[in-house]
Amino acid sequence: MDAQHDFHLIKGRFSVSEAELLLRELAQAKIQHHMRRLSWKDNAEEDIKFLEKRIREIESGLRDALKYMKNSANGSGQVDIDCMVTVRTV
């Protein structure tokens, strides 16, 4: 049995506006996941700090990606997105 499985979540060429919407929706889904975990009553303080930090990292990464896309589309108005997901057993 393989120790990991890879799949392409996103692989393609998108208009900047399509890419922005797609990335915002993915980031929001992950932020919502962390927000749900924050609402759990049994979180240790370290867990809360980690989740809050991770939310800030996702928000910052999204801002940087959107800025990059808008500044780098080079008049074509299109960008390629390649998002591989790797699942490993632990």
PyMOL Python script that loads the backbone (N, CA, C, O; Angstrom):
from pymol import cmd

cmd.read_pdbstr("""\
ATOM      1  N   MET A   1       0.845  -1.189   0.000  1.00  0.00           N
ATOM      2  CA  MET A   1       0.000   0.000   0.000  1.00  0.00           C
ATOM      3  C   MET A   1       0.885   1.246   0.000  1.00  0.00           C
ATOM      4  O   MET A   1       1.867   1.315   0.739  1.00  0.00           O
ATOM      5  N   ASP A   2       0.533   2.230  -0.832  1.00  0.00           N
ATOM      6  CA  ASP A   2       1.307   3.461  -0.911  1.00  0.00           C
ATOM      7  C   ASP A   2       1.209   4.249   0.387  1.00  0.00           C
ATOM      8  O   ASP A   2       0.179   4.236   1.061  1.00  0.00           O
ATOM      9  N   ALA A   3       2.290   4.931   0.724  1.00  0.00           N
ATOM     10  CA  ALA A   3       2.313   5.756   1.921  1.00  0.00           C
ATOM     11  C   ALA A   3       1.693   7.126   1.682  1.00  0.00           C
ATOM     12  O   ALA A   3       1.473   7.887   2.624  1.00  0.00           O
ATOM     13  N   GLN A   4       1.413   7.437   0.425  1.00  0.00           N
ATOM     14  CA  GLN A   4       0.774   8.720   0.121  1.00  0.00           C
ATOM     15  C   GLN A   4      -0.029   8.624  -1.164  1.00  0.00           C
ATOM     16  O   GLN A   4       0.169   7.729  -1.985  1.00  0.00           O
ATOM     17  N   HIS A   5      -0.937   9.571  -1.309  1.00  0.00           N
ATOM     18  CA  HIS A   5      -1.746   9.678  -2.522  1.00  0.00           C
ATOM     19  C   HIS A   5      -1.774  11.138  -2.939  1.00  0.00           C
ATOM     20  O   HIS A   5      -2.049  12.015  -2.120  1.00  0.00           O
ATOM     21  N   ASP A   6      -1.493  11.402  -4.205  1.00  0.00           N
ATOM     22  CA  ASP A   6      -1.487  12.762  -4.748  1.00  0.00           C
ATOM     23  C   ASP A   6      -2.640  12.922  -5.724  1.00  0.00           C
ATOM     24  O   ASP A   6      -2.979  11.998  -6.463  1.00  0.00           O
ATOM     25  N   PHE A   7      -3.238  14.105  -5.716  1.00  0.00           N
ATOM     26  CA  PHE A   7      -4.203  14.430  -6.765  1.00  0.00           C
ATOM     27  C   PHE A   7      -4.196  15.924  -7.024  1.00  0.00           C
ATOM     28  O   PHE A   7      -3.926  16.728  -6.132  1.00  0.00           O
ATOM     29  N   HIS A   8      -4.498  16.276  -8.259  1.00  0.00           N
ATOM     30  CA  HIS A   8      -4.564  17.684  -8.638  1.00  0.00           C
ATOM     31  C   HIS A   8      -5.940  18.222  -8.261  1.00  0.00           C
ATOM     32  O   HIS A   8      -6.958  17.813  -8.820  1.00  0.00           O
ATOM     33  N   LEU A   9      -5.952  19.122  -7.327  1.00  0.00           N
ATOM     34  CA  LEU A   9      -7.198  19.778  -6.956  1.00  0.00           C
ATOM     35  C   LEU A   9      -7.555  20.826  -8.009  1.00  0.00           C
ATOM     36  O   LEU A   9      -8.710  20.965  -8.410  1.00  0.00           O
ATOM     37  N   ILE A  10      -6.532  21.555  -8.442  1.00  0.00           N
ATOM     38  CA  ILE A  10      -6.721  22.571  -9.477  1.00  0.00           C
ATOM     39  C   ILE A  10      -5.557  22.448 -10.450  1.00  0.00           C
ATOM     40  O   ILE A  10      -4.398  22.370 -10.045  1.00  0.00           O
ATOM     41  N   LYS A  11      -5.879  22.431 -11.728  1.00  0.00           N
ATOM     42  CA  LYS A  11      -4.836  22.441 -12.750  1.00  0.00           C
ATOM     43  C   LYS A  11      -5.457  23.027 -14.003  1.00  0.00           C
ATOM     44  O   LYS A  11      -6.253  22.380 -14.684  1.00  0.00           O
ATOM     45  N   GLY A  12      -5.078  24.264 -14.296  1.00  0.00           N
ATOM     46  CA  GLY A  12      -5.630  24.858 -15.490  1.00  0.00           C
ATOM     47  C   GLY A  12      -5.312  26.327 -15.641  1.00  0.00           C
ATOM     48  O   GLY A  12      -4.622  26.929 -14.817  1.00  0.00           O
ATOM     49  N   ARG A  13      -5.833  26.888 -16.716  1.00  0.00           N
ATOM     50  CA  ARG A  13      -5.658  28.305 -17.032  1.00  0.00           C
ATOM     51  C   ARG A  13      -6.984  28.999 -16.772  1.00  0.00           C
ATOM     52  O   ARG A  13      -8.046  28.524 -17.176  1.00  0.00           O
ATOM     53  N   PHE A  14      -6.902  30.135 -16.089  1.00  0.00           N
ATOM     54  CA  PHE A  14      -8.091  30.866 -15.674  1.00  0.00           C
ATOM     55  C   PHE A  14      -7.906  32.348 -15.959  1.00  0.00           C
ATOM     56  O   PHE A  14      -6.786  32.858 -15.978  1.00  0.00           O
ATOM     57  N   SER A  15      -9.023  33.028 -16.181  1.00  0.00           N
ATOM     58  CA  SER A  15      -8.943  34.487 -16.213  1.00  0.00           C
ATOM     59  C   SER A  15      -8.589  34.928 -14.793  1.00  0.00           C
ATOM     60  O   SER A  15      -8.818  34.195 -13.831  1.00  0.00           O
ATOM     61  N   VAL A  16      -8.035  36.115 -14.676  1.00  0.00           N
ATOM     62  CA  VAL A  16      -7.668  36.613 -13.347  1.00  0.00           C
ATOM     63  C   VAL A  16      -8.898  36.664 -12.449  1.00  0.00           C
ATOM     64  O   VAL A  16      -8.810  36.330 -11.268  1.00  0.00           O
ATOM     65  N   SER A  17     -10.040  37.076 -12.988  1.00  0.00           N
ATOM     66  CA  SER A  17     -11.241  37.161 -12.147  1.00  0.00           C
ATOM     67  C   SER A  17     -11.717  35.773 -11.718  1.00  0.00           C
ATOM     68  O   SER A  17     -12.150  35.599 -10.579  1.00  0.00           O
ATOM     69  N   GLU A  18     -11.645  34.778 -12.618  1.00  0.00           N
ATOM     70  CA  GLU A  18     -12.002  33.404 -12.241  1.00  0.00           C
ATOM     71  C   GLU A  18     -11.048  32.872 -11.175  1.00  0.00           C
ATOM     72  O   GLU A  18     -11.472  32.261 -10.194  1.00  0.00           O
ATOM     73  N   ALA A  19      -9.765  33.111 -11.381  1.00  0.00           N
ATOM     74  CA  ALA A  19      -8.752  32.630 -10.439  1.00  0.00           C
ATOM     75  C   ALA A  19      -8.933  33.282  -9.076  1.00  0.00           C
ATOM     76  O   ALA A  19      -8.798  32.627  -8.043  1.00  0.00           O
ATOM     77  N   GLU A  20      -9.240  34.572  -9.077  1.00  0.00           N
ATOM     78  CA  GLU A  20      -9.454  35.276  -7.810  1.00  0.00           C
ATOM     79  C   GLU A  20     -10.629  34.662  -7.058  1.00  0.00           C
ATOM     80  O   GLU A  20     -10.532  34.405  -5.857  1.00  0.00           O
ATOM     81  N   LEU A  21     -11.725  34.427  -7.748  1.00  0.00           N
ATOM     82  CA  LEU A  21     -12.895  33.827  -7.111  1.00  0.00           C
ATOM     83  C   LEU A  21     -12.578  32.433  -6.578  1.00  0.00           C
ATOM     84  O   LEU A  21     -12.934  32.101  -5.447  1.00  0.00           O
ATOM     85  N   LEU A  22     -11.917  31.627  -7.383  1.00  0.00           N
ATOM     86  CA  LEU A  22     -11.574  30.270  -6.978  1.00  0.00           C
ATOM     87  C   LEU A  22     -10.682  30.269  -5.742  1.00  0.00           C
ATOM     88  O   LEU A  22     -10.938  29.527  -4.793  1.00  0.00           O
ATOM     89  N   LEU A  23      -9.640  31.090  -5.746  1.00  0.00           N
ATOM     90  CA  LEU A  23      -8.719  31.131  -4.614  1.00  0.00           C
ATOM     91  C   LEU A  23      -9.389  31.689  -3.363  1.00  0.00           C
ATOM     92  O   LEU A  23      -9.138  31.208  -2.258  1.00  0.00           O
ATOM     93  N   ARG A  24     -10.238  32.698  -3.529  1.00  0.00           N
ATOM     94  CA  ARG A  24     -10.975  33.232  -2.372  1.00  0.00           C
ATOM     95  C   ARG A  24     -11.881  32.159  -1.756  1.00  0.00           C
ATOM     96  O   ARG A  24     -11.957  32.028  -0.535  1.00  0.00           O
ATOM     97  N   GLU A  25     -12.563  31.398  -2.609  1.00  0.00           N
ATOM     98  CA  GLU A  25     -13.464  30.362  -2.102  1.00  0.00           C
ATOM     99  C   GLU A  25     -12.696  29.254  -1.387  1.00  0.00           C
ATOM    100  O   GLU A  25     -13.132  28.780  -0.338  1.00  0.00           O
ATOM    101  N   LEU A  26     -11.570  28.839  -1.936  1.00  0.00           N
ATOM    102  CA  LEU A  26     -10.763  27.810  -1.277  1.00  0.00           C
ATOM    103  C   LEU A  26     -10.212  28.302   0.057  1.00  0.00           C
ATOM    104  O   LEU A  26     -10.255  27.583   1.056  1.00  0.00           O
ATOM    105  N   ALA A  27      -9.695  29.529   0.071  1.00  0.00           N
ATOM    106  CA  ALA A  27      -9.159  30.088   1.316  1.00  0.00           C
ATOM    107  C   ALA A  27     -10.266  30.223   2.356  1.00  0.00           C
ATOM    108  O   ALA A  27     -10.058  29.922   3.532  1.00  0.00           O
ATOM    109  N   GLN A  28     -11.440  30.674   1.926  1.00  0.00           N
ATOM    110  CA  GLN A  28     -12.557  30.834   2.857  1.00  0.00           C
ATOM    111  C   GLN A  28     -12.987  29.493   3.439  1.00  0.00           C
ATOM    112  O   GLN A  28     -13.316  29.413   4.623  1.00  0.00           O
ATOM    113  N   ALA A  29     -12.990  28.445   2.631  1.00  0.00           N
ATOM    114  CA  ALA A  29     -13.347  27.113   3.130  1.00  0.00           C
ATOM    115  C   ALA A  29     -12.366  26.667   4.210  1.00  0.00           C
ATOM    116  O   ALA A  29     -12.775  26.106   5.227  1.00  0.00           O
ATOM    117  N   LYS A  30     -11.092  26.912   3.997  1.00  0.00           N
ATOM    118  CA  LYS A  30     -10.082  26.510   4.985  1.00  0.00           C
ATOM    119  C   LYS A  30     -10.182  27.370   6.243  1.00  0.00           C
ATOM    120  O   LYS A  30     -10.029  26.860   7.354  1.00  0.00           O
ATOM    121  N   ILE A  31     -10.435  28.653   6.081  1.00  0.00           N
ATOM    122  CA  ILE A  31     -10.604  29.537   7.244  1.00  0.00           C
ATOM    123  C   ILE A  31     -11.829  29.096   8.049  1.00  0.00           C
ATOM    124  O   ILE A  31     -11.780  29.055   9.278  1.00  0.00           O
ATOM    125  N   GLN A  32     -12.914  28.771   7.369  1.00  0.00           N
ATOM    126  CA  GLN A  32     -14.116  28.309   8.063  1.00  0.00           C
ATOM    127  C   GLN A  32     -13.844  27.023   8.839  1.00  0.00           C
ATOM    128  O   GLN A  32     -14.358  26.839   9.943  1.00  0.00           O
ATOM    129  N   HIS A  33     -13.038  26.139   8.265  1.00  0.00           N
ATOM    130  CA  HIS A  33     -12.652  24.913   8.962  1.00  0.00           C
ATOM    131  C   HIS A  33     -11.948  25.258  10.281  1.00  0.00           C
ATOM    132  O   HIS A  33     -12.268  24.695  11.328  1.00  0.00           O
ATOM    133  N   HIS A  34     -10.997  26.181  10.218  1.00  0.00           N
ATOM    134  CA  HIS A  34     -10.275  26.573  11.428  1.00  0.00           C
ATOM    135  C   HIS A  34     -11.194  27.295  12.418  1.00  0.00           C
ATOM    136  O   HIS A  34     -11.055  27.121  13.629  1.00  0.00           O
ATOM    137  N   MET A  35     -12.118  28.092  11.919  1.00  0.00           N
ATOM    138  CA  MET A  35     -13.065  28.786  12.803  1.00  0.00           C
ATOM    139  C   MET A  35     -13.955  27.774  13.543  1.00  0.00           C
ATOM    140  O   MET A  35     -14.238  27.940  14.729  1.00  0.00           O
ATOM    141  N   ARG A  36     -14.388  26.738  12.841  1.00  0.00           N
ATOM    142  CA  ARG A  36     -15.171  25.685  13.504  1.00  0.00           C
ATOM    143  C   ARG A  36     -14.356  25.031  14.612  1.00  0.00           C
ATOM    144  O   ARG A  36     -14.862  24.787  15.707  1.00  0.00           O
ATOM    145  N   ARG A  37     -13.100  24.751  14.318  1.00  0.00           N
ATOM    146  CA  ARG A  37     -12.238  24.139  15.337  1.00  0.00           C
ATOM    147  C   ARG A  37     -12.044  25.065  16.523  1.00  0.00           C
ATOM    148  O   ARG A  37     -11.961  24.612  17.664  1.00  0.00           O
ATOM    149  N   LEU A  38     -11.970  26.377  16.253  1.00  0.00           N
ATOM    150  CA  LEU A  38     -11.836  27.338  17.358  1.00  0.00           C
ATOM    151  C   LEU A  38     -13.062  27.325  18.270  1.00  0.00           C
ATOM    152  O   LEU A  38     -12.951  27.623  19.459  1.00  0.00           O
ATOM    153  N   SER A  39     -14.219  26.984  17.728  1.00  0.00           N
ATOM    154  CA  SER A  39     -15.450  27.001  18.532  1.00  0.00           C
ATOM    155  C   SER A  39     -15.570  25.779  19.445  1.00  0.00           C
ATOM    156  O   SER A  39     -16.438  25.735  20.317  1.00  0.00           O
ATOM    157  N   TRP A  40     -14.711  24.804  19.246  1.00  0.00           N
ATOM    158  CA  TRP A  40     -14.752  23.642  20.121  1.00  0.00           C
ATOM    159  C   TRP A  40     -14.344  24.039  21.529  1.00  0.00           C
ATOM    160  O   TRP A  40     -13.435  24.849  21.706  1.00  0.00           O
ATOM    161  N   LYS A  41     -14.991  23.492  22.507  1.00  0.00           N
ATOM    162  CA  LYS A  41     -14.781  23.886  23.908  1.00  0.00           C
ATOM    163  C   LYS A  41     -13.478  23.350  24.494  1.00  0.00           C
ATOM    164  O   LYS A  41     -12.936  23.942  25.427  1.00  0.00           O
ATOM    165  N   ASP A  42     -12.972  22.249  23.966  1.00  0.00           N
ATOM    166  CA  ASP A  42     -11.827  21.591  24.597  1.00  0.00           C
ATOM    167  C   ASP A  42     -10.470  21.968  24.005  1.00  0.00           C
ATOM    168  O   ASP A  42      -9.504  21.223  24.171  1.00  0.00           O
ATOM    169  N   ASN A  43     -10.376  23.104  23.322  1.00  0.00           N
ATOM    170  CA  ASN A  43      -9.106  23.527  22.742  1.00  0.00           C
ATOM    171  C   ASN A  43      -8.149  24.005  23.829  1.00  0.00           C
ATOM    172  O   ASN A  43      -8.524  24.777  24.712  1.00  0.00           O
ATOM    173  N   ALA A  44      -6.927  23.541  23.748  1.00  0.00           N
ATOM    174  CA  ALA A  44      -5.873  24.052  24.616  1.00  0.00           C
ATOM    175  C   ALA A  44      -5.424  25.408  24.085  1.00  0.00           C
ATOM    176  O   ALA A  44      -5.644  25.729  22.917  1.00  0.00           O
ATOM    177  N   GLU A  45      -4.803  26.191  24.934  1.00  0.00           N
ATOM    178  CA  GLU A  45      -4.349  27.531  24.521  1.00  0.00           C
ATOM    179  C   GLU A  45      -3.398  27.466  23.326  1.00  0.00           C
ATOM    180  O   GLU A  45      -3.448  28.320  22.441  1.00  0.00           O
ATOM    181  N   GLU A  46      -2.520  26.438  23.303  1.00  0.00           N
ATOM    182  CA  GLU A  46      -1.586  26.295  22.170  1.00  0.00           C
ATOM    183  C   GLU A  46      -2.350  26.036  20.876  1.00  0.00           C
ATOM    184  O   GLU A  46      -1.975  26.542  19.818  1.00  0.00           O
ATOM    185  N   ASP A  47      -3.425  25.245  20.960  1.00  0.00           N
ATOM    186  CA  ASP A  47      -4.239  24.961  19.777  1.00  0.00           C
ATOM    187  C   ASP A  47      -4.905  26.222  19.259  1.00  0.00           C
ATOM    188  O   ASP A  47      -4.940  26.460  18.052  1.00  0.00           O
ATOM    189  N   ILE A  48      -5.430  27.024  20.158  1.00  0.00           N
ATOM    190  CA  ILE A  48      -6.098  28.267  19.776  1.00  0.00           C
ATOM    191  C   ILE A  48      -5.102  29.196  19.087  1.00  0.00           C
ATOM    192  O   ILE A  48      -5.406  29.774  18.043  1.00  0.00           O
ATOM    193  N   LYS A  49      -3.918  29.338  19.672  1.00  0.00           N
ATOM    194  CA  LYS A  49      -2.896  30.210  19.074  1.00  0.00           C
ATOM    195  C   LYS A  49      -2.484  29.698  17.698  1.00  0.00           C
ATOM    196  O   LYS A  49      -2.301  30.484  16.769  1.00  0.00           O
ATOM    197  N   PHE A  50      -2.338  28.377  17.568  1.00  0.00           N
ATOM    198  CA  PHE A  50      -1.962  27.803  16.273  1.00  0.00           C
ATOM    199  C   PHE A  50      -3.037  28.083  15.231  1.00  0.00           C
ATOM    200  O   PHE A  50      -2.727  28.494  14.113  1.00  0.00           O
ATOM    201  N   LEU A  51      -4.299  27.862  15.590  1.00  0.00           N
ATOM    202  CA  LEU A  51      -5.398  28.072  14.641  1.00  0.00           C
ATOM    203  C   LEU A  51      -5.504  29.535  14.230  1.00  0.00           C
ATOM    204  O   LEU A  51      -5.711  29.833  13.054  1.00  0.00           O
ATOM    205  N   GLU A  52      -5.364  30.445  15.181  1.00  0.00           N
ATOM    206  CA  GLU A  52      -5.410  31.877  14.866  1.00  0.00           C
ATOM    207  C   GLU A  52      -4.254  32.268  13.951  1.00  0.00           C
ATOM    208  O   GLU A  52      -4.427  33.046  13.012  1.00  0.00           O
ATOM    209  N   LYS A  53      -3.069  31.715  14.236  1.00  0.00           N
ATOM    210  CA  LYS A  53      -1.900  31.994  13.396  1.00  0.00           C
ATOM    211  C   LYS A  53      -2.121  31.455  11.983  1.00  0.00           C
ATOM    212  O   LYS A  53      -1.797  32.121  11.000  1.00  0.00           O
ATOM    213  N   ARG A  54      -2.672  30.251  11.889  1.00  0.00           N
ATOM    214  CA  ARG A  54      -2.898  29.642  10.578  1.00  0.00           C
ATOM    215  C   ARG A  54      -3.907  30.448   9.759  1.00  0.00           C
ATOM    216  O   ARG A  54      -3.746  30.592   8.547  1.00  0.00           O
ATOM    217  N   ILE A  55      -4.938  30.968  10.408  1.00  0.00           N
ATOM    218  CA  ILE A  55      -5.913  31.819   9.708  1.00  0.00           C
ATOM    219  C   ILE A  55      -5.223  33.054   9.150  1.00  0.00           C
ATOM    220  O   ILE A  55      -5.451  33.428   7.999  1.00  0.00           O
ATOM    221  N   ARG A  56      -4.377  33.691   9.960  1.00  0.00           N
ATOM    222  CA  ARG A  56      -3.639  34.876   9.485  1.00  0.00           C
ATOM    223  C   ARG A  56      -2.718  34.524   8.312  1.00  0.00           C
ATOM    224  O   ARG A  56      -2.583  35.310   7.375  1.00  0.00           O
ATOM    225  N   GLU A  57      -2.085  33.349   8.361  1.00  0.00           N
ATOM    226  CA  GLU A  57      -1.214  32.921   7.263  1.00  0.00           C
ATOM    227  C   GLU A  57      -2.003  32.716   5.970  1.00  0.00           C
ATOM    228  O   GLU A  57      -1.553  33.103   4.891  1.00  0.00           O
ATOM    229  N   ILE A  58      -3.168  32.112   6.087  1.00  0.00           N
ATOM    230  CA  ILE A  58      -4.005  31.894   4.900  1.00  0.00           C
ATOM    231  C   ILE A  58      -4.441  33.226   4.316  1.00  0.00           C
ATOM    232  O   ILE A  58      -4.376  33.422   3.102  1.00  0.00           O
ATOM    233  N   GLU A  59      -4.887  34.147   5.169  1.00  0.00           N
ATOM    234  CA  GLU A  59      -5.315  35.474   4.699  1.00  0.00           C
ATOM    235  C   GLU A  59      -4.169  36.213   4.035  1.00  0.00           C
ATOM    236  O   GLU A  59      -4.355  36.839   2.991  1.00  0.00           O
ATOM    237  N   SER A  60      -2.989  36.147   4.628  1.00  0.00           N
ATOM    238  CA  SER A  60      -1.818  36.816   4.063  1.00  0.00           C
ATOM    239  C   SER A  60      -1.410  36.179   2.735  1.00  0.00           C
ATOM    240  O   SER A  60      -1.116  36.886   1.771  1.00  0.00           O
ATOM    241  N   GLY A  61      -1.392  34.859   2.682  1.00  0.00           N
ATOM    242  CA  GLY A  61      -1.042  34.162   1.448  1.00  0.00           C
ATOM    243  C   GLY A  61      -2.012  34.485   0.326  1.00  0.00           C
ATOM    244  O   GLY A  61      -1.604  34.664  -0.821  1.00  0.00           O
ATOM    245  N   LEU A  62      -3.294  34.561   0.655  1.00  0.00           N
ATOM    246  CA  LEU A  62      -4.299  34.912  -0.344  1.00  0.00           C
ATOM    247  C   LEU A  62      -4.069  36.324  -0.862  1.00  0.00           C
ATOM    248  O   LEU A  62      -4.078  36.553  -2.071  1.00  0.00           O
ATOM    249  N   ARG A  63      -3.862  37.273   0.048  1.00  0.00           N
ATOM    250  CA  ARG A  63      -3.585  38.668  -0.379  1.00  0.00           C
ATOM    251  C   ARG A  63      -2.389  38.722  -1.317  1.00  0.00           C
ATOM    252  O   ARG A  63      -2.434  39.389  -2.351  1.00  0.00           O
ATOM    253  N   ASP A  64      -1.314  38.017  -0.955  1.00  0.00           N
ATOM    254  CA  ASP A  64      -0.105  38.013  -1.780  1.00  0.00           C
ATOM    255  C   ASP A  64      -0.361  37.396  -3.150  1.00  0.00           C
ATOM    256  O   ASP A  64       0.118  37.909  -4.161  1.00  0.00           O
ATOM    257  N   ALA A  65      -1.115  36.296  -3.191  1.00  0.00           N
ATOM    258  CA  ALA A  65      -1.416  35.632  -4.463  1.00  0.00           C
ATOM    259  C   ALA A  65      -2.262  36.531  -5.357  1.00  0.00           C
ATOM    260  O   ALA A  65      -2.012  36.624  -6.559  1.00  0.00           O
ATOM    261  N   LEU A  66      -3.268  37.197  -4.774  1.00  0.00           N
ATOM    262  CA  LEU A  66      -4.122  38.088  -5.571  1.00  0.00           C
ATOM    263  C   LEU A  66      -3.331  39.270  -6.109  1.00  0.00           C
ATOM    264  O   LEU A  66      -3.513  39.680  -7.256  1.00  0.00           O
ATOM    265  N   LYS A  67      -2.461  39.811  -5.282  1.00  0.00           N
ATOM    266  CA  LYS A  67      -1.624  40.931  -5.718  1.00  0.00           C
ATOM    267  C   LYS A  67      -0.696  40.476  -6.851  1.00  0.00           C
ATOM    268  O   LYS A  67      -0.538  41.171  -7.854  1.00  0.00           O
ATOM    269  N   TYR A  68      -0.096  39.317  -6.679  1.00  0.00           N
ATOM    270  CA  TYR A  68       0.792  38.775  -7.714  1.00  0.00           C
ATOM    271  C   TYR A  68       0.042  38.610  -9.032  1.00  0.00           C
ATOM    272  O   TYR A  68       0.532  39.016 -10.086  1.00  0.00           O
ATOM    273  N   MET A  69      -1.147  38.014  -8.971  1.00  0.00           N
ATOM    274  CA  MET A  69      -1.916  37.793 -10.201  1.00  0.00           C
ATOM    275  C   MET A  69      -2.229  39.097 -10.906  1.00  0.00           C
ATOM    276  O   MET A  69      -2.074  39.203 -12.122  1.00  0.00           O
ATOM    277  N   LYS A  70      -2.664  40.082 -10.156  1.00  0.00           N
ATOM    278  CA  LYS A  70      -3.047  41.355 -10.766  1.00  0.00           C
ATOM    279  C   LYS A  70      -1.842  42.066 -11.365  1.00  0.00           C
ATOM    280  O   LYS A  70      -1.960  42.736 -12.391  1.00  0.00           O
ATOM    281  N   ASN A  71      -0.684  41.923 -10.730  1.00  0.00           N
ATOM    282  CA  ASN A  71       0.519  42.598 -11.210  1.00  0.00           C
ATOM    283  C   ASN A  71       1.241  41.827 -12.309  1.00  0.00           C
ATOM    284  O   ASN A  71       2.045  42.411 -13.035  1.00  0.00           O
ATOM    285  N   SER A  72       0.977  40.543 -12.448  1.00  0.00           N
ATOM    286  CA  SER A  72       1.775  39.702 -13.332  1.00  0.00           C
ATOM    287  C   SER A  72       1.026  39.107 -14.513  1.00  0.00           C
ATOM    288  O   SER A  72       1.618  38.340 -15.273  1.00  0.00           O
ATOM    289  N   ALA A  73      -0.226  39.420 -14.695  1.00  0.00           N
ATOM    290  CA  ALA A  73      -1.001  38.801 -15.776  1.00  0.00           C
ATOM    291  C   ALA A  73      -0.509  39.235 -17.153  1.00  0.00           C
ATOM    292  O   ALA A  73      -0.918  38.654 -18.158  1.00  0.00           O
ATOM    293  N   ASN A  74       0.352  40.232 -17.222  1.00  0.00           N
ATOM    294  CA  ASN A  74       1.015  40.649 -18.470  1.00  0.00           C
ATOM    295  C   ASN A  74       0.061  40.905 -19.629  1.00  0.00           C
ATOM    296  O   ASN A  74       0.341  40.521 -20.765  1.00  0.00           O
ATOM    297  N   GLY A  75      -1.028  41.532 -19.351  1.00  0.00           N
ATOM    298  CA  GLY A  75      -1.937  41.892 -20.426  1.00  0.00           C
ATOM    299  C   GLY A  75      -2.789  40.750 -20.944  1.00  0.00           C
ATOM    300  O   GLY A  75      -3.811  40.996 -21.585  1.00  0.00           O
ATOM    301  N   SER A  76      -2.402  39.505 -20.685  1.00  0.00           N
ATOM    302  CA  SER A  76      -3.193  38.362 -21.174  1.00  0.00           C
ATOM    303  C   SER A  76      -4.472  38.211 -20.364  1.00  0.00           C
ATOM    304  O   SER A  76      -5.474  37.688 -20.852  1.00  0.00           O
ATOM    305  N   GLY A  77      -4.426  38.676 -19.121  1.00  0.00           N
ATOM    306  CA  GLY A  77      -5.584  38.537 -18.251  1.00  0.00           C
ATOM    307  C   GLY A  77      -5.800  37.112 -17.797  1.00  0.00           C
ATOM    308  O   GLY A  77      -6.866  36.781 -17.276  1.00  0.00           O
ATOM    309  N   GLN A  78      -4.786  36.247 -17.989  1.00  0.00           N
ATOM    310  CA  GLN A  78      -4.915  34.858 -17.602  1.00  0.00           C
ATOM    311  C   GLN A  78      -3.748  34.412 -16.734  1.00  0.00           C
ATOM    312  O   GLN A  78      -2.639  34.940 -16.816  1.00  0.00           O
ATOM    313  N   VAL A  79      -4.039  33.422 -15.902  1.00  0.00           N
ATOM    314  CA  VAL A  79      -3.011  32.824 -15.049  1.00  0.00           C
ATOM    315  C   VAL A  79      -3.210  31.309 -15.035  1.00  0.00           C
ATOM    316  O   VAL A  79      -4.321  30.813 -15.218  1.00  0.00           O
ATOM    317  N   ASP A  80      -2.128  30.596 -14.816  1.00  0.00           N
ATOM    318  CA  ASP A  80      -2.192  29.155 -14.608  1.00  0.00           C
ATOM    319  C   ASP A  80      -2.146  28.886 -13.111  1.00  0.00           C
ATOM    320  O   ASP A  80      -1.385  29.519 -12.378  1.00  0.00           O
ATOM    321  N   ILE A  81      -2.963  27.948 -12.669  1.00  0.00           N
ATOM    322  CA  ILE A  81      -2.940  27.509 -11.279  1.00  0.00           C
ATOM    323  C   ILE A  81      -2.726  26.011 -11.275  1.00  0.00           C
ATOM    324  O   ILE A  81      -3.406  25.268 -11.983  1.00  0.00           O
ATOM    325  N   ASP A  82      -1.774  25.578 -10.469  1.00  0.00           N
ATOM    326  CA  ASP A  82      -1.446  24.163 -10.338  1.00  0.00           C
ATOM    327  C   ASP A  82      -1.408  23.854  -8.848  1.00  0.00           C
ATOM    328  O   ASP A  82      -0.475  24.249  -8.149  1.00  0.00           O
ATOM    329  N   CYS A  83      -2.415  23.152  -8.368  1.00  0.00           N
ATOM    330  CA  CYS A  83      -2.553  22.890  -6.945  1.00  0.00           C
ATOM    331  C   CYS A  83      -2.628  21.388  -6.708  1.00  0.00           C
ATOM    332  O   CYS A  83      -3.649  20.751  -6.967  1.00  0.00           O
ATOM    333  N   MET A  84      -1.546  20.848  -6.218  1.00  0.00           N
ATOM    334  CA  MET A  84      -1.464  19.418  -5.924  1.00  0.00           C
ATOM    335  C   MET A  84      -1.775  19.210  -4.441  1.00  0.00           C
ATOM    336  O   MET A  84      -1.298  19.954  -3.585  1.00  0.00           O
ATOM    337  N   VAL A  85      -2.573  18.196  -4.156  1.00  0.00           N
ATOM    338  CA  VAL A  85      -2.867  17.808  -2.782  1.00  0.00           C
ATOM    339  C   VAL A  85      -2.203  16.458  -2.550  1.00  0.00           C
ATOM    340  O   VAL A  85      -2.384  15.524  -3.331  1.00  0.00           O
ATOM    341  N   THR A  86      -1.439  16.364  -1.481  1.00  0.00           N
ATOM    342  CA  THR A  86      -0.795  15.127  -1.095  1.00  0.00           C
ATOM    343  C   THR A  86      -1.364  14.668   0.226  1.00  0.00           C
ATOM    344  O   THR A  86      -1.377  15.423   1.198  1.00  0.00           O
ATOM    345  N   VAL A  87      -1.837  13.426   0.268  1.00  0.00           N
ATOM    346  CA  VAL A  87      -2.356  12.830   1.492  1.00  0.00           C
ATOM    347  C   VAL A  87      -1.390  11.728   1.901  1.00  0.00           C
ATOM    348  O   VAL A  87      -1.132  10.805   1.128  1.00  0.00           O
ATOM    349  N   ARG A  88      -0.852  11.822   3.124  1.00  0.00           N
ATOM    350  CA  ARG A  88       0.105  10.834   3.622  1.00  0.00           C
ATOM    351  C   ARG A  88      -0.443  10.161   4.873  1.00  0.00           C
ATOM    352  O   ARG A  88      -1.121  10.786   5.689  1.00  0.00           O
ATOM    353  N   THR A  89      -0.143   8.903   5.005  1.00  0.00           N
ATOM    354  CA  THR A  89      -0.477   8.227   6.250  1.00  0.00           C
ATOM    355  C   THR A  89       0.574   8.581   7.293  1.00  0.00           C
ATOM    356  O   THR A  89       1.749   8.763   6.975  1.00  0.00           O
ATOM    357  N   VAL A  90       0.139   8.672   8.520  1.00  0.00           N
ATOM    358  CA  VAL A  90       1.063   9.013   9.616  1.00  0.00           C
ATOM    359  C   VAL A  90       0.989   7.977  10.708  1.00  0.00           C
ATOM    360  O   VAL A  90       1.690   8.088  11.713  1.00  0.00           O
TER     361      VAL A  90
END
""", "prot")
cmd.dss("prot")
cmd.show_as("cartoon", "prot")
cmd.util.cbc("prot")
cmd.orient("prot")
